[in-house]
Amino acid sequence: MMTEPLLFEISRPGRVGVSTPGCDVPKTELPMGLLRDALPLPEVAEIDLIRHYTRLSQLNYGVDVGFYPLGSCSMKYNPKINEDAAGLPGFTRTHPYQPWYQVQGNLRLMFLLQEMLKSIGGFDAVSLQPAAGAHGELAGVLIMRAYHRSRGDEQRVKVLIPDSAHGTNPATTSMSGFEMVEIKSDDRGNVDLDDLRAHCDDTVVGLMLTNPNTLGLFDEHLADVVTLVHGCGGLMYGDGANLNAIMGIAKPAELGFDVMHFNLHKTFATPHGGGGPGSGPVGVTAELAPFLPGPIAVIEQEDAWCACDETDCEHEPGDEGFEPCPPEFYFRLAWPDQSIGRLKAFYGNYGVMVKAYTYIRMLGAAGLREVSENAVLNANYLQARLKDVYPIPHADRVCMHEFVAQGKIAGAPDILAMDIAKRLMDLGHAHPPTVYFPLPRIVPEALMIEPTETESKETLDQFVADLIQIAEEARTDPDLLHQAPHHTPVGRLDEVQAARSPVLCYKG
């Protein structure tokens, strides 16, 4: 493979990549300290600049390039109509500082999306403020805290978290000022009821539960879990990361959850690779609605519009000369009575909301259910094809949208999950399944696989064939796996050293 030089290496004084028109406004000095005195930007021709960024883009991997079986984070195909909708001028050319009566289309979309999420989750109220799943978690736990404090329950300081939970759950608990208490799983992958019962008392804020959990299993004791937590005055928090398995089939609020975040950037198609973009709206039951982060979009019916005859009317309600039209509905932003406050600038991550709204409208209720059914079908198909090649804990159970295999191959004791993942990159799966999650004490050498609903049977069959090939290579040529990947732009990296001493800038 030809490796093109970096921009800094081909920089030559005097080369120009872009020509700007002459300045047609008065010039002014930039504030002191805005730019560094010596900023060695590369000087290159336009063609060199284009080749550089095009080459980098071709090294990127995503769902538009190939299969992305990233367990715990649904990486499904994003229909391009979502991007078209988000790019409509009515969305891109409005600004959150504009007054409410100039952005009725924006607010209408927000209101309708809130209503859709309420219906999907079974909740009474939704806020679109949080910008990601972990942000939604933070909102949810802060809502729980505000609820308990409003009732004088200051002694509630413990948040119960199953040992198979996402790592963000303990972090959210700590950031909210609470103590995290781990709850064990039983031998079937459910919450251990005896361990849960032992921790349920009047110091419990609530339980953070991902259902289906990170083992890809729907908790068989969910009703008992809800009864125990509610029985001690705690609240049920639902981590919505795995909603792709049950949307359109089961409504979390009807299962007993009091608050849950939605991942618009996973469940509703917007890609979230590279750290963004994201959106994590939070839904709540009626008793928690007053504490939602704001503002939220609401619908009202009042005298709203000026009836003067001026073509370019600039009247606002309350102005002299304002004469309202007959009453009709309109949309505004409002604050819940006891809101925990604002969590994101302006409306939240609005572009992601547009994409999610488009996705839901395109599919409808029946389509969303089919998404979940096919996601579960694809995961069970892979589990059935692989269970005789790789150990799969709980393979006797029907999995949901994902499952966890083990990177342990009979006859190849020195092969690890990381070796298998790296070898998959050679075979075209440039982003392998999630490795080493759940934690090794739960599933040693974990390979967490989520095919989503958007992959064809042919893609899944090729993935199975590649994993079978790797298992055979592990027995006959283990060094091939130990040294993989062999055909990627860079070979195996020292990931520990990279994490401890990251190099974040160019060093020639």
C-alpha positions as CSV (number, residue, x, y, z in Angstrom):
1,M,0.0,0.0,0.0
2,M,1.3,3.4,-1.0
3,T,1.4,5.7,2.0
4,E,1.1,9.4,1.0
5,P,3.0,11.9,3.0
6,L,1.3,14.1,5.6
7,L,0.5,17.7,5.0
8,F,3.3,19.0,7.2
9,E,5.8,16.9,5.3
10,I,4.9,18.3,1.9
11,S,4.4,21.9,3.1
12,R,6.4,24.5,1.1
13,P,6.5,28.2,1.7
14,G,4.3,30.1,-0.7
15,R,2.0,27.3,-1.8
16,V,-1.7,28.3,-1.5
17,G,-4.7,25.9,-1.1
18,V,-7.4,28.5,-1.4
19,S,-7.8,32.0,-2.7
20,T,-10.2,34.3,-0.9
21,P,-11.8,37.4,-2.4
22,G,-10.6,40.8,-1.3
23,C,-11.9,42.3,1.9
24,D,-14.9,44.5,1.4
25,V,-15.4,45.6,5.0
26,P,-13.1,47.7,7.2
27,K,-10.3,45.7,8.7
28,T,-9.7,45.5,12.4
29,E,-7.1,44.0,14.7
30,L,-7.9,40.6,16.3
31,P,-8.1,40.6,20.1
32,M,-4.8,39.8,21.8
33,G,-4.3,36.2,22.6
34,L,-6.9,34.9,20.1
35,L,-4.2,33.4,17.9
36,R,-0.8,32.1,18.9
37,D,2.1,34.2,17.6
38,A,3.7,31.2,15.8
39,L,1.1,28.8,14.4
40,P,3.0,26.6,11.8
41,L,0.1,25.7,9.5
42,P,1.1,23.7,6.5
43,E,1.3,25.5,3.1
44,V,0.1,23.2,0.4
45,A,-1.7,23.3,-3.0
46,E,-5.4,22.6,-3.2
47,I,-4.9,19.2,-4.9
48,D,-2.6,18.1,-2.1
49,L,-5.2,19.2,0.5
50,I,-8.0,17.3,-1.3
51,R,-5.9,14.2,-1.6
52,H,-5.0,14.3,2.0
53,Y,-8.5,14.5,3.4
54,T,-9.9,12.1,0.7
55,R,-7.3,9.5,1.7
56,L,-8.2,9.9,5.4
57,S,-11.9,9.5,4.6
58,Q,-11.1,6.3,2.7
59,L,-9.5,4.9,5.9
60,N,-12.6,5.4,7.9
61,Y,-14.9,2.5,8.6
62,G,-18.6,2.7,9.3
63,V,-22.0,1.1,8.6
64,D,-22.0,2.5,5.0
65,V,-18.8,0.5,4.3
66,G,-19.5,-2.8,6.0
67,F,-20.9,-4.9,8.8
68,Y,-20.6,-3.3,12.2
69,P,-21.5,-5.9,14.8
70,L,-20.7,-3.7,17.8
71,G,-22.4,-5.3,20.8
72,S,-24.2,-3.0,23.3
73,C,-24.4,-0.1,20.8
74,S,-26.8,-0.6,17.9
75,M,-24.9,0.5,14.8
76,K,-27.5,0.1,12.1
77,Y,-27.8,1.5,8.6
78,N,-28.9,5.1,8.6
79,P,-31.4,5.7,5.7
80,K,-30.2,8.7,3.6
81,I,-33.6,10.3,3.7
82,N,-32.8,11.1,7.3
83,E,-29.9,13.2,6.2
84,D,-32.0,14.9,3.5
85,A,-34.6,15.8,6.1
86,A,-32.0,17.2,8.6
87,G,-30.6,19.3,5.7
88,L,-33.9,21.0,4.8
89,P,-33.5,24.8,4.8
90,G,-36.4,25.2,7.3
91,F,-34.2,23.4,9.9
92,T,-30.7,24.5,8.9
93,R,-31.5,28.2,8.4
94,T,-33.3,28.8,11.6
95,H,-31.6,29.8,14.8
96,P,-32.5,29.0,18.5
97,Y,-32.3,32.7,19.4
98,Q,-35.2,33.4,17.0
99,P,-38.6,34.0,18.8
100,W,-41.0,31.1,19.2
101,Y,-43.4,32.5,16.6
102,Q,-40.8,32.4,13.9
103,V,-39.8,28.7,14.5
104,Q,-43.1,27.0,14.7
105,G,-41.9,24.2,12.4
106,N,-39.0,23.4,14.6
107,L,-41.1,23.4,17.8
108,R,-43.8,21.3,16.1
109,L,-41.3,18.6,15.2
110,M,-40.0,18.6,18.8
111,F,-43.5,18.4,20.2
112,L,-44.4,15.5,17.9
113,L,-41.2,13.7,18.6
114,Q,-41.9,14.0,22.3
115,E,-45.3,12.5,21.7
116,M,-43.9,9.6,19.6
117,L,-41.3,8.8,22.3
118,K,-44.0,8.9,25.0
119,S,-46.1,6.4,23.0
120,I,-43.1,4.1,22.3
121,G,-42.0,4.1,25.9
122,G,-45.4,4.3,27.5
123,F,-44.4,7.4,29.5
124,D,-46.4,10.5,30.5
125,A,-43.8,13.1,29.6
126,V,-40.5,13.4,27.7
127,S,-37.7,16.0,27.6
128,L,-35.4,16.1,24.5
129,Q,-32.7,18.1,26.3
130,P,-30.0,15.4,27.0
131,A,-27.3,15.1,24.3
132,A,-26.4,11.4,24.6
133,G,-27.2,8.2,26.4
134,A,-24.9,8.9,29.4
135,H,-26.3,12.5,29.5
136,G,-29.8,11.0,29.6
137,E,-28.7,8.7,32.5
138,L,-27.5,11.7,34.4
139,A,-30.8,13.5,33.8
140,G,-32.7,10.4,35.0
141,V,-30.8,10.0,38.2
142,L,-31.0,13.8,38.9
143,I,-34.7,13.5,38.4
144,M,-34.9,10.6,40.9
145,R,-32.8,12.7,43.4
146,A,-35.1,15.7,43.0
147,Y,-38.2,13.6,43.5
148,H,-36.9,12.0,46.7
149,R,-35.7,15.4,48.1
150,S,-39.1,16.9,47.3
151,R,-40.6,14.3,49.6
152,G,-38.0,14.8,52.4
153,D,-36.3,11.5,51.7
154,E,-32.8,12.8,52.3
155,Q,-31.7,9.4,53.6
156,R,-31.9,7.8,50.2
157,V,-28.3,7.7,49.0
158,K,-27.9,4.2,47.4
159,V,-28.3,3.4,43.7
160,L,-28.5,-0.3,43.0
161,I,-26.8,-1.4,39.8
162,P,-26.6,-5.0,38.4
163,D,-23.1,-6.4,37.8
164,S,-23.8,-6.6,34.0
165,A,-24.7,-3.0,33.7
166,H,-23.1,-0.5,31.3
167,G,-20.1,1.3,32.8
168,T,-21.8,4.6,32.5
169,N,-24.3,3.6,35.2
170,P,-21.8,3.7,38.1
171,A,-20.3,6.9,36.7
172,T,-23.7,8.6,36.6
173,T,-24.4,7.5,40.1
174,S,-21.1,8.9,41.4
175,M,-21.6,12.2,39.5
176,S,-25.1,12.5,41.1
177,G,-23.6,12.3,44.6
178,F,-24.9,8.8,45.4
179,E,-23.3,5.6,46.5
180,M,-23.3,2.7,44.0
181,V,-24.2,-0.8,45.2
182,E,-23.6,-3.7,42.9
183,I,-26.3,-6.4,42.6
184,K,-25.2,-9.9,41.5
185,S,-26.6,-11.8,38.5
186,D,-28.0,-15.3,39.0
187,D,-26.9,-18.4,37.0
188,R,-29.5,-17.6,34.3
189,G,-28.2,-14.1,33.7
190,N,-31.0,-12.3,35.6
191,V,-30.9,-10.0,38.6
192,D,-30.3,-12.2,41.6
193,L,-33.5,-11.7,43.6
194,D,-32.0,-12.7,47.0
195,D,-29.1,-10.3,46.6
196,L,-31.5,-7.5,45.5
197,R,-33.9,-8.2,48.4
198,A,-30.9,-7.9,50.9
199,H,-30.2,-4.4,49.7
200,C,-33.7,-3.0,49.5
201,D,-34.4,-0.6,52.3
202,D,-35.3,3.1,52.9
203,T,-31.8,4.3,51.8
204,V,-32.4,3.1,48.2
205,V,-32.8,5.8,45.5
206,G,-33.6,3.2,42.9
207,L,-32.3,0.5,40.6
208,M,-30.7,1.2,37.2
209,L,-31.6,-1.7,35.0
210,T,-30.8,-2.3,31.3
211,N,-33.5,-4.7,30.0
212,P,-32.7,-6.6,27.9
213,N,-29.4,-6.6,29.7
214,T,-25.9,-6.6,28.4
215,L,-25.9,-10.3,28.0
216,G,-28.7,-9.9,25.5
217,L,-31.3,-11.4,27.9
218,F,-34.7,-10.2,28.9
219,D,-34.8,-10.5,32.7
220,E,-37.1,-13.4,33.6
221,H,-37.8,-11.9,37.1
222,L,-38.5,-8.3,36.0
223,A,-41.9,-8.1,37.7
224,D,-40.4,-9.3,41.0
225,V,-37.5,-6.8,40.6
226,V,-40.0,-4.0,40.1
227,T,-42.0,-5.1,43.1
228,L,-39.0,-5.2,45.4
229,V,-37.6,-1.8,44.4
230,H,-41.0,-0.1,44.5
231,G,-41.7,-1.8,47.8
232,C,-38.9,-0.1,49.5
233,G,-39.8,3.3,48.1
234,G,-37.2,3.2,45.3
235,L,-37.6,4.1,41.6
236,M,-36.9,2.0,38.6
237,Y,-34.5,3.6,36.1
238,G,-34.4,2.0,32.6
239,D,-31.2,2.2,30.6
240,G,-32.7,2.5,27.1
241,A,-29.5,1.4,25.3
242,N,-31.1,-1.9,24.3
243,L,-34.5,-0.6,23.3
244,N,-33.9,-1.9,19.8
245,A,-34.9,-5.3,21.0
246,I,-38.4,-4.4,22.3
247,M,-39.6,-1.2,20.7
248,G,-43.1,-1.7,19.3
249,I,-43.4,-4.9,21.4
250,A,-43.2,-3.8,25.0
251,K,-43.4,-0.4,26.6
252,P,-40.9,0.1,29.5
253,A,-43.3,2.2,31.5
254,E,-45.9,-0.5,31.5
255,L,-43.2,-3.0,32.6
256,G,-42.7,-0.8,35.8
257,F,-40.0,1.7,34.8
258,D,-40.4,5.2,36.2
259,V,-37.8,6.9,34.1
260,M,-35.8,5.9,31.0
261,H,-33.5,7.5,28.5
262,F,-33.9,6.9,24.8
263,N,-30.9,6.7,22.5
264,L,-32.0,8.5,19.3
265,H,-28.5,8.0,17.9
266,K,-28.8,4.2,18.2
267,T,-32.3,3.0,18.3
268,F,-33.6,5.5,15.7
269,A,-30.7,5.1,13.2
270,T,-28.6,8.2,13.4
271,P,-24.9,6.9,13.3
272,H,-22.9,7.7,16.4
273,G,-19.4,6.5,15.5
274,G,-16.4,8.7,16.4
275,G,-18.1,10.0,19.6
276,G,-21.2,11.7,18.1
277,P,-23.5,13.1,17.3
278,G,-26.0,11.8,20.0
279,S,-29.3,12.6,21.6
280,G,-30.6,11.0,24.8
281,P,-34.2,12.2,25.6
282,V,-35.6,11.1,28.9
283,G,-39.1,9.8,29.5
284,V,-40.9,9.7,32.9
285,T,-44.1,8.8,34.6
286,A,-46.6,11.5,35.7
287,E,-45.2,11.9,39.2
288,L,-41.7,12.6,37.9
289,A,-42.8,14.9,35.1
290,P,-42.5,18.1,37.2
291,F,-38.7,17.4,37.5
292,L,-37.8,17.0,33.8
293,P,-35.0,19.1,32.4
294,G,-36.2,21.9,30.3
295,P,-37.3,23.6,28.2
296,I,-39.7,21.2,26.6
297,A,-42.0,21.8,23.6
298,V,-45.7,22.3,24.5
299,I,-48.8,23.0,22.4
300,E,-51.2,25.8,23.3
301,Q,-54.3,27.3,21.9
302,E,-54.6,31.0,22.2
303,D,-54.9,34.2,20.2
304,A,-51.5,34.2,18.5
305,W,-51.2,35.9,15.2
306,C,-51.3,39.5,14.1
307,A,-54.1,40.3,11.6
308,C,-52.8,43.6,10.3
309,D,-52.5,44.1,6.6
310,E,-48.8,44.9,6.4
311,T,-46.8,42.5,4.2
312,D,-43.8,42.5,6.4
313,C,-45.5,42.6,9.8
314,E,-43.1,42.7,12.7
315,H,-45.7,43.0,15.5
316,E,-45.4,40.8,18.5
317,P,-48.1,39.9,21.1
318,G,-48.4,43.0,23.3
319,D,-47.3,45.5,20.7
320,E,-49.5,48.5,19.8
321,G,-51.4,47.6,16.7
322,F,-51.4,43.8,17.3
323,E,-54.7,42.3,16.5
324,P,-54.9,38.5,17.0
325,C,-56.4,36.1,14.5
326,P,-59.0,33.7,15.6
327,P,-57.6,31.2,18.2
328,E,-55.6,28.3,16.8
329,F,-52.9,25.9,18.2
330,Y,-49.3,26.9,18.3
331,F,-46.1,25.6,19.9
332,R,-43.9,27.1,22.6
333,L,-41.2,26.1,25.0
334,A,-42.1,25.7,28.6
335,W,-40.4,24.8,31.9
336,P,-41.7,22.0,34.2
337,D,-42.6,23.3,37.6
338,Q,-39.7,21.7,39.6
339,S,-37.3,21.2,36.7
340,I,-33.7,20.0,37.4
341,G,-32.7,22.7,35.0
342,R,-31.1,23.0,31.5
343,L,-28.7,20.2,30.5
344,K,-27.9,21.4,27.0
345,A,-27.6,24.7,25.1
346,F,-30.8,25.7,23.3
347,Y,-33.1,22.9,22.2
348,G,-30.6,20.0,22.5
349,N,-29.0,18.2,19.6
350,Y,-31.6,19.3,17.1
351,G,-30.2,17.7,13.9
352,V,-30.4,14.2,15.6
353,M,-34.0,14.9,16.6
354,V,-34.9,15.6,12.9
355,K,-33.3,12.3,11.8
356,A,-35.1,10.3,14.6
357,Y,-38.4,11.9,13.8
358,T,-38.0,11.0,10.1
359,Y,-37.0,7.4,10.9
360,I,-40.1,7.0,13.1
361,R,-42.5,8.6,10.7
362,M,-41.1,6.5,7.8
363,L,-41.6,3.2,9.7
364,G,-44.7,3.8,11.7
365,A,-45.8,1.6,14.6
366,A,-45.8,-1.6,12.6
367,G,-42.4,-0.9,11.1
368,L,-40.8,-0.2,14.5
369,R,-42.1,-3.6,15.8
370,E,-40.7,-5.3,12.7
371,V,-37.3,-3.6,13.4
372,S,-37.2,-5.3,16.8
373,E,-38.4,-8.6,15.5
374,N,-35.7,-8.7,12.8
375,A,-33.0,-7.6,15.2
376,V,-33.9,-10.4,17.6
377,L,-34.2,-12.9,14.7
378,N,-30.7,-12.0,13.3
379,A,-29.1,-12.3,16.8
380,N,-30.6,-15.7,17.4
381,Y,-29.6,-16.9,14.0
382,L,-26.0,-16.0,14.7
383,Q,-26.1,-17.5,18.2
384,A,-27.5,-20.8,16.8
385,R,-24.8,-20.9,14.0
386,L,-21.9,-20.2,16.4
387,K,-22.7,-22.0,19.6
388,D,-21.0,-25.2,18.6
389,V,-17.8,-23.3,17.6
390,Y,-17.5,-20.7,20.4
391,P,-18.7,-21.1,24.0
392,I,-21.9,-19.0,24.5
393,P,-23.1,-18.6,28.1
394,H,-26.9,-18.9,28.4
395,A,-27.1,-20.4,24.9
396,D,-30.0,-22.4,26.2
397,R,-32.0,-19.2,26.4
398,V,-33.5,-17.2,23.5
399,C,-31.4,-14.1,23.2
400,M,-32.7,-10.7,22.3
401,H,-31.0,-8.3,19.9
402,E,-27.4,-9.4,20.9
403,F,-25.5,-12.2,22.6
404,V,-22.1,-12.7,24.3
405,A,-19.8,-15.4,23.0
406,Q,-16.4,-16.3,24.5
407,G,-13.2,-16.0,22.6
408,K,-12.1,-19.5,23.8
409,I,-11.4,-22.0,21.1
410,A,-11.0,-25.7,21.8
411,G,-7.5,-26.8,20.9
412,A,-6.1,-23.3,21.0
413,P,-5.6,-22.4,24.6
414,D,-3.3,-19.4,23.9
415,I,-5.9,-17.6,21.7
416,L,-7.7,-14.6,23.3
417,A,-10.8,-12.6,22.4
418,M,-8.5,-9.8,21.3
419,D,-6.7,-12.1,18.8
420,I,-10.0,-13.1,17.3
421,A,-11.1,-9.5,17.0
422,K,-7.9,-8.5,15.3
423,R,-8.0,-11.3,12.8
424,L,-11.6,-10.4,11.9
425,M,-10.2,-7.0,10.7
426,D,-8.1,-8.9,8.2
427,L,-11.2,-10.6,6.9
428,G,-13.0,-7.4,6.1
429,H,-14.8,-6.7,9.5
430,A,-12.8,-3.6,10.3
431,H,-14.9,-3.0,13.4
432,P,-15.1,-6.3,15.2
433,P,-17.6,-7.1,18.1
434,T,-17.1,-5.5,21.5
435,V,-14.5,-7.3,23.4
436,Y,-14.1,-7.9,27.2
437,F,-17.5,-6.5,28.0
438,P,-19.4,-7.6,30.1
439,L,-16.6,-7.8,32.6
440,P,-14.3,-10.9,32.7
441,R,-15.7,-12.0,36.1
442,I,-19.1,-12.3,34.4
443,V,-18.0,-13.6,30.9
444,P,-14.3,-14.3,30.5
445,E,-12.9,-13.4,27.0
446,A,-16.2,-11.8,26.0
447,L,-17.2,-11.2,22.4
448,M,-20.4,-9.2,22.4
449,I,-22.2,-9.4,19.0
450,E,-25.1,-7.3,17.8
451,P,-26.1,-7.8,14.2
452,T,-29.0,-5.3,14.2
453,E,-32.0,-5.7,11.9
454,T,-30.5,-4.1,8.8
455,E,-28.0,-6.9,7.9
456,S,-28.9,-9.5,5.3
457,K,-28.7,-13.3,5.8
458,E,-25.8,-13.3,3.3
459,T,-23.8,-10.8,5.4
460,L,-24.5,-12.9,8.5
461,D,-23.5,-16.1,6.8
462,Q,-20.2,-14.6,5.7
463,F,-19.6,-13.4,9.3
464,V,-20.2,-16.9,10.6
465,A,-17.9,-18.4,7.9
466,D,-15.1,-16.0,8.9
467,L,-15.4,-16.8,12.6
468,I,-15.3,-20.6,11.8
469,Q,-12.2,-20.0,9.6
470,I,-10.6,-18.1,12.5
471,A,-11.3,-20.9,14.9
472,E,-9.5,-23.4,12.5
473,E,-6.6,-21.0,12.1
474,A,-6.3,-20.7,15.9
475,R,-5.7,-24.4,16.1
476,T,-3.3,-24.7,13.1
477,D,-1.5,-21.4,13.0
478,P,-2.0,-19.5,16.3
479,D,0.8,-17.0,15.4
480,L,-1.3,-15.8,12.5
481,L,-3.9,-14.6,15.1
482,H,-1.3,-13.3,17.6
483,Q,0.2,-11.0,15.0
484,A,-3.1,-9.9,13.4
485,P,-4.1,-7.7,11.7
486,H,-1.9,-8.1,8.7
487,H,-3.8,-6.2,6.0
488,T,-4.9,-3.0,7.7
489,P,-3.3,0.5,7.3
490,V,-1.5,-0.1,10.6
491,G,-0.7,-3.3,12.4
492,R,-1.4,-4.3,16.0
493,L,-0.9,-1.3,18.3
494,D,0.2,-1.2,21.9
495,E,-3.2,-0.2,23.2
496,V,-2.0,0.0,26.8
497,Q,0.8,2.4,25.9
498,A,-1.6,4.4,23.6
499,A,-4.0,4.8,26.5
500,R,-1.3,5.8,29.0
501,S,0.7,8.1,26.7
502,P,-1.5,9.3,23.9
503,V,0.1,11.3,21.1
504,L,-2.6,13.8,20.1
505,C,-0.7,16.0,17.7
506,Y,1.7,15.7,14.8
507,K,5.4,15.2,15.6
508,G,7.6,15.1,12.6
